[in-house]
Amino acid sequence: MPDFVAEIHLLPVGASGGHSHLSGKEWRTVVEINNEFWSATLHFDGEHLQGEHFEVEIWLLLADVALPMIEQGMSFTVWEDESQAKGVIKRLTRGSARRLERGPHATEHLRSA
């Protein structure tokens, strides 16, 4: 189950007006939320071009650390290579709620490794 579901808007890239394009139903990227940067994988249906708005499911690499700082309605930016997007968190999932219930101790092994 994803950590959260969001709506994103795929943006044109750079001053050259390059074209953003996503296909393959998965985008491994960096998500920036409140000046924090998180590795993530976005899953989506179909193929998307710049200017499109579409829904994505987002899995965070360090969800147990990130989720306590994330709320419904927050804005974020994602990018990788030539693709960039802005998004809004529509809802946290039940999976993310379970991880939050476990609390920060669930990731202590990551910090001590």
N, C-alpha and C positions, 0 to 999 in steps of 0.2 A: 504494500500500500504506500502511495507517495506521502511525503511529509506535508505538502500543501498543493492546492490547485490555484492557478493564477490565470489571468487574462494578459496576454502580451501583445505589443504592437511592434512589428518588425520595421526597423528604421533604415533609410539610405545610409551608406557608409562614406564617411570622410568628405572633404571638400571637392573631391573629384566626382562625387555623385555616383559612386559605385553602387552595384546592386546587391542587396541582401537576398539570400535564397536559402531555404531550409527544406531538406527532404530526408528521407530515411527514417522518419518517425522518432529520432532521438537526436539530442543536441547536448554534447558534453561541453560545459561552459563554466564561467565564473559568474556568480550572482553577487551583486553589491547591494546590501541593505544597510542603511544608516552608517555608511562609511566602513562597514565590515565586509570582507570578501570571503565567499564560500565556494568551494568546488561543488558542482552540482551536475545532475543529468536531468534534462527536460524531455518528457515523452509527449508526443502529439500525434494527431491523425493527419494524414495527407501531406501535401507539399504546399509550401507557403512562400510568397514573394513579398518584397518590401511594401510597406503600407498596409499590410493585412493585420487584422486583429484576430487572435485565436486563443483557445484555451489550451493550457499545458498542465501536466502533472509534474511536480518537481520533487526529486530525491536529493537530499543534501549529503555530502560525504561525511561531515561531522554533525549530524542532525542533533545529537544529544547536547552538544555545546551551543549550536545556533538557535534551536527552537525556543529556548526561554527568552530570546530577544526579539522574537517574531510574532506579529499579531495580524489578524485579518484587517485588510484595508491598507496595509503598508505598501509603499511604492518601492520598486527595485529596478536595477539595470542589469542586463546580461550582455555578454559579448564573448566572442571567440573568433579569431582570425578576422575575416571581413564581415561577419554578421553581428549585428547589434540590435537590442530590443529594450523597450521599457515595459514594465509590467506592474500589476496590482494584485496583491494576494486576495483571492476571493474567499477561500476557506482553508482552515487547517483540517487535517484528516484525523480519523480515529487513531491511526497508527502514530501520528505525531503526539496526540494526547497521551497515549500509553507511555511514550518515551519521556514526556514531561513529568508524568507521575513517578517514574523511577528516579528522577532528579539527577543532579550533577554527578553523584557518586557512580552513575552508570558508565562514565567515561574516565574514571580515575586510572584505569589500566593504560589508557592512551597517554596520559601525562607522565606516568612513571616509566614507560617503555623507553 
